[in-house]
Amino acid sequence: MSLIRFAVALLFVALSGCATVSPPAPGTPSPATPAAPKPYVEPPPPPVNLQGFPPSYRLGFGDGCATARGTEQKDAARFGADGNYRTGWQDGVAQCKKK
């Protein structure tokens, strides 16, 4: 008789682990999902060779160069927090400025 009780208890435990939770209603933001950072996108090639520089410097240089050419581009959060991006942006503005 104890083997039957054990089997029933084991079945109950196994089935209780299969319980599901209904998904949130469409359009409802998930409270546990943090905002994903912007993915790195390689900018168009600048007029100088940037091989060997870190990706964040190259991204900043491309954004700075685009800004100097008339399209305002600057990731303000990255500019304040990432020295490579900031230096690249400043160098890009300086290199691509129309003379």
N, C-alpha and C positions, 0 to 999 in steps of 0.2 A: 504494500500500500504506500510506503514512503517513496518508492520509485515513481509512482504515478504523481504524487504531490510534487516531487522534484521536477518531473517533466513538465507539469502544468506551470510551476513557478518559472522554470527556464523559458517556456513559451511566452509567458506573460512579460518577462523581462525583455525578450527579443522583440516582441511586438510593440512594447512601449517605446523602444528605441527608434521605431519607424514612424513615429508621430511626425506630422508636418505642420508647419506654420503657414498660414495664408499670406501671400505677398501683399505689400502695401498697395493702396489704391493708385491707379495711374496718376502721375503728376505730383505725388506726394514725395518730397525729398526724404532720402534715407538718413536718419540722424547719425548713423555710425560711419558714413562714407565721407572721408575728408576730401577737400578739393585737390584734384590732381595738379601737379606742377605742369607748366607749359612744356611740351616736348621740345627738344633741341631740333631746330631746322637749320640746315646749312644755308647761309645767305648766298646770293649770286657772287661769282668771283669778283673780288675787288681788283683795282688796277695794279696791285703789287702781289708778290708771291708771299703767302702766309704759311707755307708748309713749315711744320715744326712748332708752330704756336699752339697753345691750348685751344680747344673748341670754344670755350667761353670768350677768349680774346678775339677769335675769328668772328664770332657772332656779334660782339660789340663793334668790331671794326666795320663789318658790313652795315650794321644799323647806323653807325656814325657817318659812314660814307653816304648812305641813303639820305640822311638828314642834311648833309652838306649839299647834296644835289637837289634838295627841295622837298623831299618826302620825310616829314618828321617821324623818326623811328627811335624809340628809346624804351627799354624795359626798365621802368623806374625802380621796381623792387630789386631787380638784378643789379642795376647801376649802383644802388646804395649798399648792397651786400657783397658783391663779387668784384674784387679789385681787378681781375683779369678782364672782365667785361667792361668795367669803367675805363681802364687804360686803353683797351681796344677801341671803345667808342670815341674817346678823345683823339686817339691817333687817326681814326677813320675820318673824323671831321677835319682834322688838320691836313691830311693827305689829299682829300677829295674836294677841298674848298676851291671854288672857281677863282682864278687869279685875275 
